[in-house]
Amino acid sequence: MSLRKDAVAGQFYPVDKLEITQMFDHYNKIIDDALQDKSILAIKPRAIIVPHAGYVYSAFTANIAFRVLQNTHAKRVVVIGPSHRVYLKGVSVAKYDSYETPFGNLKIDITLADELMKRFGVIFQSDAHAEHSTEVQMPFIKNYMGDVSVLELVYGQEDPAHLAEIIDYLLEDKDTVVVISTDLSHYYDIDKANKLDSICLDAVASLNPAELHQGCEACGKIGVEAILHVAKKRGYQATLLDYRTSADASGDKSQVVGYMSAAFS
């Protein structure tokens, strides 16, 4: 049995599942106490956008998205994120049998992986799969979704229109949900970051992929553009769930990274 080993546990998120659970419980208490529009918690998304920084910075923003994703009772979760470490042309699928998380392993849908390789020219480039943008989502999935099967797609130089075709095909299955991973602007002061990130947020809220090219600096912009095309085609509604920056955790407003989460239902 081949295993997609965790590559960034102990760096981006804790190794200990109890420590992660305590974080999630803490975030959920804040949500329950402070969220004004509780109807958001009843959303049943077909897809979500989540950040991928270290949990101390971005896990609150991701947590609310995965909390609503569990409402779907989906059987399969496909996680799509940009490659940060390895040059990659196109899309690579993690073709292993299972995926390691602190909560236990997740089964990888090998049959679907083979189907995407055959139908869309997706490849398996093994060195692309020590990627944090996708891995940090897996503990959330195991915690909130239980024994679902997963698929990890990592993209590099890719046409958003082609990635949109893949996502559209995946969402034909009502038991499948899609997770798009991205952070927003990187290392600007808080005012500049807020200004740039507002472009990304507006583009998502209005399902306007063209607006992304007017200054949005999301590292996963290709994935965001792809899901916006699909959401528009399928008549989904976008709901912004959370936005914040690293300054919310660090207090440093001189060089921040932006994070958002959104749901498409």
N, C-alpha and C positions, 0 to 999 in steps of 0.2 A: 504494500500500500504506500503510494507516494504522498508526501505531506508538504503543503506550502507552509513552511516554518515561519513563525513570527520573527520579523527582522528588526522591529523597532520597539518591542516591549521593553519597558524599563527606561526608555528614552522619551517617547511620545506619550506613553500611557503606562500605568502601573502594571507590574507582573502579577501582583496579588489580586485575585478576583474580589476579595472582601473590600479592599481599598477602592476598587472601581465601583462596587455596589454602593459603598458609602457616599461616593461622589454623586452618583445618579440619584440616590435618595435625597441628598442635600439639594440638588438642583430641582427635583420634583416638588420638594416642600416650598421652595421659592416660587415655583410656577403656581402651585395651588394657592399660595398666600397672596401673590402679587398680580397674577394675570387677570386683567379686567374683563376681557372677552373670553369667557370659559367655553363658548361654542367652538372655538378653535380646536379644543382638545377632542372634539368629536369628528374632525375631518378624517376621511378615509382616502389617503392619497394613492395615486398610481405611480407617482414619482416624487422624490424630494431632492433638494439641494442642501448640502451640508459642508462645513469647513473641515480642514484636516490638519490643524496645528496640534501642538501638544495639548493634552487635555486641560491643563491648568488655564490655558488661554481660550480654547474654543469649544470645550466639551459641553458647556451650558447651552451654547447655540445649537450644537448638533443634537443634544439630548432631547430637546422639545420636538424636533423633527422625527426622531426615532420613536418617541413616545406616541405620536399620532400614527406613525407607520404601522405600529402593532394593531391598530384598529382594523387593518385590512385582513388580518389572518392569512396573509399570503403564504404560499408554499415555496416560493423561490424569490431570492433577492439578487439582483445583478448590480454590482458596484463598479462604477466607471470613473476613473481618475487619470490625471496627467502624469506622465513620467518626469520625475525630477532629477534622477541620477544617470539615466542611461539614454543614449540617443536611440530613437525608435521611429521607424517609418510605418505609419498605419496603426493598427490596433493589435495588441497581444492579449491572449486569454491564458489565465493560469491553469494549465492542463495538468492538475494533480488530482488525487482522489479526495483529499480533505484539506481543510484550512485550520491551522492552529490558532486558538484564542485562550486567554486565561480562564474562560468559562467552559472549556471543552472544545473539541473539534467540530467544525461544520462540514457537512458533506458537500463536495463540489459536483455540480451537474455536468459530468463528462459528456453525456449524450448531447446536451445543448451546446457545449463547447465545440464538439465535432461538427454540429450543424452550422454554427456560425463560421467555422473555418471553411466549410464547403460552400456555403451560400454567399458569404460576404468577403472572402479572402482574408479573414482574421488569421493571424499567425500565433505561434507559441515561441516567444523569445524569453528564455528562462531568466536571464539576468535582469529583465524588466520587472520581475516579480519579487523584489525586495523593497517594494514601493510603499511609502508611508501614506500617500494620499488615499489609497484604497484600504490598506491594512487597519488604520485607526478606526474604520467603520465596523470592522468585524466583531469586536467585543459588544458594541451596541446591538448589533443584529442578533448575536447569540443570547444576550440578556433579554431583549425585548421580543424577539420573534421565535425563540426556542429552536426546535429541530428543523428549521427550513434548510433547503439546499441553497448554495450560493454560486455565483460566478464572478470572477474578478477580471475586469477588462481595463488594461492600461494603454493609453494612447500617447503618441508622440506627434510627429508631423502628419496631420490627418485633416481631411476636408470635413467640416462640420455637417455638410449635407450627407456625406456617406455615413457618418456616425449617427445622424438622425434616422437614416434608413434602418440601421441595426436596432436602434431604440424602438422605432415604430413596430418593427417585426416582433421584438420581445414583448411589447405591450399588447400584442394581439392575444396573448395568453392572459386571461383574467386572474390567474393565480400568481402572476409575476409582477413584481414591483421593481423600480429602478432607482438607484441612489447615484446622484451626480455629485462629485467631490470637487470643491474649489475653495481657495481663500481669495480674498479681494486684493486691494492695493498693498504694497509692501514698502515699509520704511520711509514713509513720508510723515511730516508732522500731522497732528490730529486734524487740523482744519483742512489741509490738502487731502488727507485720506478720506475724510467725510465727504468732501466735494466729489472726488473721483468715485467713491463707493456708491454715492447717490445715483450715479449714472447706471451702475450695475443693477441697483435695487429697482429703479424706475423701469429699466428694460425688462426685468423679470415680472414685476407687478403688472405691466401692460402687455406682456407677451410680445415684445418688440425686439427681435434679434438684431435689427439694424442699429438700434440705439447702443448696443454693446460696443460698436466701433466708433463711438463718439467720445471715448475716453475711459471706458471700463478697463481696468488693468487686472482682472481676475486671472490667476495662473491657470485655472481650468476653464477659460473662456470658450474653448472649442466645445467642451461638454455642455456648458450652459447654453450656448447658441443652438446646439443640437436639440436639447430638450425643449427649448422655446419653440423651435420649428414644429416639433412633434406635438407639443401641447396646443399650439395654435391649430394645427391640422385636426386634432382630435376633439377640439372644443373644451379643453380643460380650463379650469379657473385657477389662477395663481394666488396663493396666500403667503405673504411674507410673515414669517414666524418670529425671527429675531435678527437683530443687527447689533454688533458691538465691535470694539477693537481690542487689541492686546493691552491698551492703556487701562481698560476696566480691571484687568488682573494685576498689571505691573505698576500702574500709576505713572509710567513714563509716557508723556505725550509728544516727545520729540521725534521718535521713530516708531511708528505703529504698524501693525498688520490688521487688515479688516476681515471680519467674518460675518457671514449671513447664513440663514436657513430659510427655506421656502418649501411649500407643498403644492402639488398640482393634482387637483381632484375634479 
